[in-house]
Structures are given as structure tokens and as C-alpha cells.
Amino acid sequence: MGLHSQKHSLLKPFVSIVILNFNGVKYLQEYLPSVLATHYENFEVVVADNGSSDNSIEVLKKEFPSVKILESLTNEGFAGGYNWALKLVKADYYVLLNSDLRVSANWISPMVDLLESNPLAAACQPKLLAQNAPTYFEYAGASGGWIDSLGYPFSRGRVFDVCEQDLGQYEDTNKVFWASGASLMIKAAVFHELNGFDASFFAHQEEIDLCWRLQLAGYELYVCPASVVYHVGAGTLPRGGRKVFLNFRNNLVMMCKNLPLSELAWKMPLRFVLDAISAWKGLLSGDTYFFTAIAKAHFALFGILISGKLKRSKVTRSLASLNGVYNGSLVFQYFLKKKQYFNKIVE
């Protein structure tokens, strides 16, 4: 049965804020109060626990009795975790919210208004600022996600590891290629229409894959800077070899799923070369885990392709025809032309 905290007959659409938790009790205690203080008349907060071994459930029941709890015995990652949880949650809109994120009071209404105003708008994200440096954009999505012609994701306000200071340069509500999974509002019906995330991704870039598929299905994605949230970042899966492996593997799998075969034929070999350069650069600088993670990602991709487990999307459009695509090389602009800011690259 689905979860309902308020009647859907109220004026505002019913929003379910769903926080996926895995051993994140300290984040729940610190940031849940801001979520519960949201200024919106028709919402609920659900914590979907992904097999935590800490005392998250006990703390939730004791300190946050209004929060609804879903429990899984296993950790299915971000992708699989949200897939099982959202099958149990009935709402007009879902907000997928990281546990390490503080929200501003009026963050829901601007996004609801945006998505309500356009039937093609499937999902959006708020502006993400860094909790520990709140005048700077945060890595996980900044002010809306883009992608380059070779599949490298970046954001308005974040290119590779460079996060810009928020000086009001990306305040426009605009179409993007992807909306951040750290704080993603999506129409519930559309999420289920596309069968949610690709659970094989486990974590990292599953939201980019979903947004790519949404665009191929004719929908649009937006950033809504009138809504502001503050993200700690790397709170649920710290930086390291596992993170690098998932990012590279999932990015390559995503390209194999969603690119037209005519593009795939020349872009994948080029990506392998660029990934190899990145791996060797890491090794020579002492990051052996980085080299190993990229090598494992490539072998994992080959394994998926050989096994026949890759599920190709219904590809009807070229990458360049979609919104939020830089039809050039981010690597070239960033490393060779030394352009580190979004508006310098896409100008």
C-alpha cells in the first residue's frame, strides 16, 4: 500500500520528500529538522532505509515521529533503493533528497509551480550550494547539469572539480540535460512510466541516465534557481576507488545505452583513449586507486557487453539535438584551453 499523510484534494499537489538512508544517522539528526520545517501545505517526509547497520531507525522513531519509515534488509544503492521505495509511495511529485542536505524554507513551491506550468517538464532541481562554503556552488549539480559530446557531465557552476562562486550568474530558470539526484523533483507518473532508475548502476550517474531517457521520450528537464538547498557532498559514498569505478563504468554504460549507433561507433574508442590518459596521469601522480578503478570500469563494461545484459534505450534522437548539450569537448576546453567556468566554455 502507498503512503499518504494528507489528502490529495488539497489545492497544492501532494509532494513526497523521500530520503534514502544508509548508516546516515548523523546527517538525519542534523538536516532533517530543516526538511520538516519546509513551508508547503501538502507534503510528507519519508525515510527509506537501505539496510542500515547503525541506529538510524531507532533515532527516527524517537526524535522524528512524524517521519514515515520504509525498511529494506539490504543496501541496493541509490538506484535500486529508490526503485523499491518509490513503488510504495503514492504522490503527485517525488523529491529525491540526499540525507546530507539542508533545505531553505520555501524550496518546494517554486519547483512545483515550474513543473505544473509545463506538461512536458518532467523533473527539475534546485540550485545546489555547498553547505560548508555557502557562497559557492556544490559539485553534485550546482545550477543544472549539462553534458558534452563525449559524455562528460558538468554543471552550470561546476566543471570537473572546479566549483564557481555564486555571483548570480546562473539565476535563470533554464532547460538542462540532467537534474541532480541529490535533490530531484520529478513527476511520479513519469518516473514510473520510464521504470525508474537503472538499478544496475547502484550509485552515481543513474539520474543522468534517467534524464537522458526522459529527453528521448520527449520530456524536458529544468533547473529552478528560485529554490535553494545546501549540500555537504560525498556524504553517502566517500571519495575513493569505488566512487571512481562507478562514475566511469556507469558513464560508459549510459553512453552505450542511449547514443545512436552511428555516434557510438566513433565516440566510444575516443572515450577509451581519454580515459586511459586520465588513468595513466593518475598513476604517475601517485593515485594508484584511480588507475585501477578506471581499468576495472573498462573491464566491467566489456563484461556487460559480452553478457548481452545491456538494455538499449529507444534511441530516436542524436545527443546534439537534446537540451543541455555542449557539442564540443569539455576535456579540450578545460585542460588545453584552460577554461574552467561553465559560461566560458559554452559561450
C-alpha positions in Angstrom: 0.0 0.0 0.0 1.1 3.5 -0.7 1.9 6.1 1.9 -0.4 9.1 2.4 -0.1 11.8 5.0 -2.6 14.3 3.6 -5.5 14.3 1.3 -4.8 14.8 -2.4 -7.9 17.0 -2.7 -6.0 20.0 -1.2 -5.2 22.9 -3.6 -1.4 22.2 -3.9 -0.2 18.9 -5.5 0.9 16.3 -3.0 4.7 16.1 -2.6 6.5 13.2 -1.0 10.1 14.0 0.1 11.9 10.7 0.1 15.3 10.4 1.7 17.3 7.3 1.1 19.4 6.5 4.1 22.3 4.1 4.7 24.1 4.5 8.0 23.5 8.2 7.9 22.1 8.9 11.4 24.3 11.9 11.9 23.0 13.5 8.7 19.4 12.8 9.6 19.8 14.3 13.0 21.5 17.4 11.6 19.5 18.1 8.5 16.0 16.5 8.9 14.8 19.5 11.0 15.2 21.8 8.0 13.2 19.4 5.8 10.4 19.1 8.3 10.3 22.9 8.5 9.5 23.2 4.8 6.9 25.9 4.0 4.5 23.9 1.8 0.9 22.9 2.7 0.7 19.4 1.3 3.8 17.2 1.8 5.2 14.2 3.7 8.7 13.1 4.6 9.6 9.5 4.1 12.9 7.9 5.0 13.7 4.8 3.0 16.3 2.9 5.0 18.7 0.9 2.7 19.7 -1.8 5.2 21.5 0.4 7.7 23.5 -1.2 10.5 23.6 1.9 12.7 20.8 3.2 14.9 19.0 5.3 12.2 15.6 3.6 12.7 15.7 4.0 16.5 16.7 7.7 16.2 14.0 8.4 13.6 11.2 6.8 15.7 12.4 8.6 18.9 13.3 12.1 17.5 11.3 12.4 14.4 8.0 10.6 14.9 6.2 12.4 12.1 8.6 10.9 9.5 7.4 7.7 7.8 9.9 4.9 7.5 10.4 2.2 4.9 12.9 -0.5 5.6 14.9 -2.8 3.4 17.2 -5.6 4.7 19.8 -5.0 2.0 21.6 -2.0 0.6 20.5 -1.7 -3.1 22.4 1.5 -3.7 20.9 4.8 -4.8 19.3 3.4 -7.9 17.8 0.2 -6.6 17.0 1.7 -3.3 14.8 4.4 -4.8 13.2 2.0 -7.2 11.9 -0.2 -4.4 11.0 2.7 -2.2 9.0 4.7 -4.7 6.9 1.7 -5.6 5.5 2.1 -2.1 5.0 5.9 -2.1 1.9 7.5 -3.7 2.2 11.2 -4.6 1.9 13.7 -7.4 5.6 14.6 -7.1 8.6 12.9 -5.6 11.5 14.8 -4.2 14.6 12.5 -4.0 16.7 14.2 -1.3 20.1 13.2 0.0 20.4 12.9 3.7 23.4 15.3 3.8 21.4 18.3 2.6 19.9 21.3 4.3 17.0 23.0 2.6 15.7 26.6 2.6 12.2 27.1 3.9 10.5 27.9 0.6 12.3 25.4 -1.6 9.3 23.2 -2.7 6.8 25.7 -4.1 9.0 27.2 -6.9 9.7 23.7 -8.3 6.1 22.6 -8.1 5.0 25.8 -9.9 7.5 25.2 -12.6 6.6 21.6 -13.3 2.8 22.4 -13.0 3.2 25.1 -15.7 4.5 22.8 -18.4 3.2 19.3 -19.2 6.5 18.4 -21.0 8.5 19.4 -17.9 9.2 16.0 -16.2 11.7 17.0 -13.5 13.8 19.8 -12.1 16.4 20.5 -9.4 17.0 23.5 -7.1 20.2 25.5 -7.0 22.8 23.5 -5.0 25.2 25.4 -2.9 27.9 24.0 -0.7 26.9 23.6 3.0 30.5 24.2 4.1 31.0 27.2 1.7 27.5 28.5 1.1 28.6 31.2 -1.4 29.9 28.5 -3.8 28.1 26.1 -6.0 28.2 22.4 -4.9 29.7 19.7 -7.0 26.7 17.4 -7.3 24.6 19.6 -9.6 25.3 23.3 -9.0 22.8 25.2 -11.1 21.8 22.5 -13.5 23.5 19.6 -15.3 24.9 19.6 -18.8 26.9 17.1 -20.8 29.5 17.3 -23.6 29.6 15.5 -26.9 31.7 12.7 -25.4 29.5 12.1 -22.4 31.4 14.0 -19.7 28.9 15.6 -17.3 29.3 19.1 -15.9 27.1 21.8 -14.5 26.3 25.5 -14.6 28.7 26.5 -11.9 30.9 23.3 -11.7 33.3 21.9 -14.3 35.3 18.8 -13.3 36.5 19.7 -9.8 36.2 23.5 -10.1 33.2 24.9 -8.3 32.4 28.6 -9.0 31.3 31.2 -6.6 27.6 32.0 -6.8 27.5 35.6 -8.0 24.1 35.4 -9.5 25.4 34.3 -12.9 23.1 31.3 -13.2 19.9 32.6 -11.8 17.7 31.9 -14.9 15.2 29.0 -14.9 16.5 27.0 -17.9 16.4 23.7 -19.6 19.2 21.4 -18.7 20.4 17.9 -19.8 20.2 16.4 -16.3 18.9 17.3 -12.8 20.9 16.4 -9.8 19.9 13.2 -7.9 20.9 14.9 -4.7 17.7 17.0 -4.8 15.5 15.9 -7.7 11.8 16.7 -8.0 10.1 14.5 -10.6 6.5 13.8 -11.6 5.7 10.5 -10.0 3.7 9.2 -13.0 6.7 10.0 -15.3 9.2 8.2 -13.0 7.1 5.0 -13.2 6.4 5.4 -16.9 10.2 5.1 -17.5 10.6 2.3 -15.0 12.7 4.5 -12.7 16.4 4.2 -12.4 18.6 1.5 -14.0 19.3 -0.5 -10.8 22.5 -2.0 -12.3 24.1 1.5 -11.8 23.9 1.1 -8.0 25.1 4.7 -7.4 26.4 7.6 -9.5 25.1 9.0 -12.8 21.8 7.0 -12.6 20.0 10.3 -12.6 21.8 11.4 -15.8 20.8 8.2 -17.5 17.2 8.7 -16.4 17.2 12.3 -17.6 18.7 11.2 -20.9 15.9 8.7 -21.3 13.4 11.3 -20.3 14.6 13.5 -23.1 14.5 10.7 -25.6 10.9 10.1 -24.6 10.1 13.8 -25.3 10.2 15.3 -21.9 12.2 18.3 -20.6 14.4 18.9 -17.5 14.9 22.2 -15.8 16.9 23.9 -13.1 14.9 26.2 -10.7 17.4 28.6 -9.0 14.5 30.2 -7.1 14.7 27.1 -4.9 18.0 26.8 -2.9 19.5 23.9 -1.0 22.8 23.3 0.7 24.7 20.1 0.2 27.5 18.6 2.2 28.6 16.3 -0.7 30.2 12.9 -0.7 28.3 12.1 2.5 26.8 8.8 1.3 29.7 7.4 -0.7 33.1 9.0 0.2 35.7 9.7 -2.5 37.8 6.7 -3.4 38.3 3.8 -5.8 34.7 2.6 -5.5 33.4 6.1 -6.4 35.7 6.4 -9.4 34.9 3.0 -10.6 31.1 3.6 -10.5 31.4 7.0 -12.2 33.5 5.7 -15.1 31.6 2.4 -15.5 28.2 4.0 -15.3 29.1 6.8 -17.7 30.2 4.4 -20.3 27.2 2.1 -19.9 25.0 5.2 -20.1 26.6 6.1 -23.5 26.2 2.6 -24.8 22.5 2.6 -23.8 21.5 6.0 -25.1 23.7 7.1 -28.0 22.7 6.3 -31.6 24.9 3.5 -33.0 26.4 5.9 -35.6 27.7 8.1 -32.8 28.7 5.2 -30.5 31.0 3.8 -33.2 33.4 6.7 -33.0 32.8 8.2 -29.6 33.5 5.1 -27.5 37.0 4.5 -28.9 37.8 8.1 -28.3 36.5 7.9 -24.8 38.6 4.8 -24.1 41.7 6.8 -25.2 40.8 9.8 -23.0 40.0 7.5 -20.0 43.4 5.8 -20.5 45.2 9.1 -20.5 43.3 10.1 -17.3 44.2 6.8 -15.7 47.9 7.0 -16.5 48.0 10.6 -15.4 46.6 9.5 -12.1 49.1 6.6 -11.8 52.1 8.9 -12.5 50.9 11.3 -9.8 50.6 8.5 -7.2 46.9 7.8 -7.4 47.1 4.1 -8.0 43.5 3.6 -6.9 42.4 6.0 -9.7 44.3 3.9 -12.3 42.9 0.6 -11.0 39.3 1.9 -10.8 39.3 3.1 -14.4 40.8 -0.2 -15.6 38.2 -2.1 -13.7 35.4 0.1 -15.1 36.5 -0.7 -18.7 36.7 -4.4 -18.0 33.2 -4.2 -16.3 31.8 -2.6 -19.4 33.3 -5.3 -21.7 31.7 -7.9 -19.4 28.3 -6.3 -19.6 28.5 -6.0 -23.4 29.7 -9.6 -23.8 27.0 -10.9 -21.5 24.2 -9.2 -23.5 22.8 -7.6 -20.4 23.0 -4.1 -21.8 19.5 -2.7 -22.3 19.5 -0.2 -25.1 17.0 2.7 -24.9 14.7 3.5 -27.8 17.1 6.0 -29.3 15.3 8.3 -31.6 17.5 11.5 -31.4 21.1 12.4 -31.6 22.9 13.7 -28.5 23.4 17.1 -30.0 19.7 17.6 -30.6 18.9 17.4 -26.9 18.8 20.2 -24.4 21.8 21.0 -22.2 24.4 19.5 -24.6 27.8 21.2 -25.3 28.6 19.9 -28.8 32.3 20.0 -28.2 35.0 18.5 -26.0 35.0 19.5 -22.3 38.4 17.9 -21.9 39.8 20.1 -24.6 38.3 23.3 -23.3 39.3 22.6 -19.7 42.7 21.0 -19.9 44.1 22.5 -23.1 42.4 25.9 -23.3 42.3 26.3 -19.5 38.6 27.3 -19.5 37.3 26.3 -16.0 34.0 28.1 -15.9 30.8 27.0 -17.5 29.9 30.3 -19.2 33.4 30.5 -20.7 33.1 27.0 -22.3 29.5 27.3 -23.7 29.7 30.9 -24.8 
